[in-house]
């Protein structure tokens, strides 16, 4: 097998444990396995690229702390490589101080979803504030129903993506984004820029949106806690997906050391 060159990894409920801590597991017990996963990558000269639904400012600092040059923010809305940023939000593009988030707001699509799914969908306060692209919601809805409503009202260029369970019982996080935005598309774009081949890359995550990266990389690793929260994921896994025995940071560590050992 070729040498591993890149790990694309989600943060919340993947690399990070309870309360978004890299030093705790999903139950809040101390664990350094998430840190050791990143250390193992650096020692093996494997690039670590965060792919997160978080805002740019957050992911920028997280990437800096992990020693990473590149990162993907707002669920694939843009790829950052050092000082360079590439927006993947067409046909909505930031222009003259107006953000994509503001353009989507003006379209009326967020208000439409909040009205149609009242009681099942709400803004993910306070993390929905100060975003450049996505409108961030929480609740429990079928994204197919949401997309049908959007299309019915002339917003077919937008979609509601499911970014997985959040730390509120029975609730999931959703991003309203331009239709072409996905973590998978952003991972594929970064790979093309770097010249990475699929068999040289892996990804790790916990959500259906994270799974979109499986189409770009050689192997996708689903951390064990993903199936605890969404058992139906087991029936939707692509052929190149592997399920870690461990969850959160320990699952990412398992993925990294397994891949490195299998490539010796």
N, C-alpha and C positions, 0 to 999 in steps of 0.2 A: 504494500500500500504506500502511496506517496506521503511525504511528510505533512503533518498538520500545520497549516499556516494561519488559520483564523478561527476564533470562537465568537459567535454572535449570541449575546446573552441578554435576556430580560432581567429586570430588577425585582419589582414587587412580586412576592410569592414565588420567586425563582431563586435568584442569587441572595435575596434578602429574606430574613425570617420575620418573626413577630415584631410589630411596630417598625417595620422597614429597617431592621438592624442587620448588618452583615455579620455581627458577632453573636447572633442568637438564631436558634432553629425556629421552626413553626410554632413550637410550644413555649418559646421564651427561654429555653435552656441555652447556656453558653455553648458556643461552637465556633471554632476557627476554620471550619472546612471550606466555607465560602472564600475566605482570604487565601487559603492554601490552593484553591482551584486557580485563582488569579496568579498566585506566585508560580505555580507549576507552568502556566502558560508563558509567563515572562521568562522563566528559566529555559523553556524549550523554544523560545523565539516565536511564540504563537501570538498573533495580534488579537487583542480583546476589544470587541466593539459592542457597546451597550445598544440595545434596541428597546426603547421604552416609550410608554405613553406620556411620560412626564414632560414638563415644559423644558425649553432649551436651557434656561439658566440652571435648573436643577441638574439636568443630565450633564451639562458642561462641567459642573463641579464634581459630580460623581465620577465622570471619566477622568478628570484630573487626579482624583484621589486613587483611582485604580491604575494610574500610569498609562492611560490610553490617549491616543492622538485623535481617533475618529469616534463618532457616536451618531446614533439615530434617535431623533426625538419626536414627540407627539405622534406616536404610532406609525412612523414612516413618512411623516410629512416632509422631512428634510434629512439630508446626510451632511454631516460636518466632518471635514478633514483638515485639521490644523486651523488656519485662518479662513479656509474656503467653505462656503455653504452652497449646497445645491437643493433648490426647492423642487418637490415632486408633486405639486398641488394643482397642476393645470386641470381645467381652464381658469381656476382661481389662482392669481399670483399677486404677491405683495407689490404695492406700487405707490410711490410718493407718500410714504408714511401711513398708508392704509394697509392693515393686515388682512390676511385671508380670513381670520376669525371675524373681523368686522364686515367683510364682504358677504360672508355666509349669514351673518346676523341680519344684514339688510335684505337678504333674499326672503326672509320670513320663515325659512325652514325650521330653525330651532323652536320658534313659537308654535309652529304647526305641530311638531312632535309633542311638545309639552301639553298642548291642548288635547290632542287626539289620545294620548296615553296618560292623561291625568290620573294620579293615584298609583301609577306603575312606573313613572319616569319623572325624575327631577334633576336639577343641576347638582353636580357633586361638589357642593359647597364645603370648604373654600377653594378647593383645588381647580375649580373651573375658571377662576379669575386669572387675568394677565396671561392668557394663552394667545399664541400667534396664529394658530390654525384651527385646531379642533375645538368643538363645543363638547365639554365633558359632562356626562350624565351618570346617574346611578339609578338602579331599580331592577325590574325584572320584566323584560319584554322579548318578543321574538323579533330578531333583526329582519327577518324576511317580511314580517308584517309592516315594520317600520319603513323598509325600503319600498314596499308597495304603496304606502301612503305618500311617500316622497315623490315617487314616479307619477302617481295619480294627480298630484298638484303641481306638476311641472318642475320638480327638483330631481330629475333622474340623474343629474351629474353629481349627486351627493349620495352617500351611503352611511348607515349606522353600523359601526363595527363593534364586536363583542371582545373586550380586552380582559375578560375573565372575572372571577369572583373577587370581591373586595372584603375588607375586614368588618363587614356588617352582615349579620345573618340573613340569608336569602337574597342578597343584593349583588349585582354585577356592575362592572364599569363599562360604559359605552362612549365611543367617540363619534361625533358627526363630522365627517371629513369629505373632501372631494373623492369621487369614486375611485380614482386611480391610486389613492394613498393606501399603502399597506406596509407592514413590516417586511413582508416578503419582497416587495418591489424595491424597497430601500436596501435590503441586504443584497439583492441581485445587482443593483446599481453600484454599490460599494465594491463588490467582487469584480465587476467589469473594469472599474477604475484601477483597481489593484492588479488585475490580471490573474486573479485566483480562479482555479478550476473547482467545480463542485466537490470533487473527491478530496480537496485540500481544506475543506471548511466544514465546521459543524455549527449547529445552533442549539440553544437550550431555552425552554420556556414552559409556561403553565397554562396558556390560554389558547382558544381557537384562533385568535389573531396571531399569536406567536407561531402557530402551526403553518401559517402562510409562508414562513421562511423555509419550510421543508422542500418547497419546489425549487429553491435556489442552491441549497447545500447538499453535501453528500449524505450526511446523517443528521437527523433532528432528534434531540433528547428531550423527552417529556419528564419533568420531575414528578415524583410519586404523588405529591400532594395535589397535583392537578386532577387526578382521578378521584381523589377523596371528595373534591368539591363538584366535579362534573363527571360522573361515571360514564355518561354517554360518549365521552371523548374516545373511550376505548374502541368503539365501533367505527370511528371516523379517522383513525390514524393511517397515514400513507405508508407505503411499503418501506420507506427509508427511515421510519420512526422507531426509536427504541425507548422503552420506559425504564427509568432509573428505579432501583430498589429504594433509594432514599429520596427525601424531599428537600426542597429549598437548597441552601448552599451545599449541603452534603450531596444532594443529587447532581449539582453542577460539578462538584469535585469528582464524583463517580464517573461522570461523563468524560471529563478531561483526562483522568488517569487511565481510564479504559482505552480511550482513543490513542493516547500516547503509547501505551504498552502494546497495543495491537499493531502499531506501525513501526515497531523496532525491527 
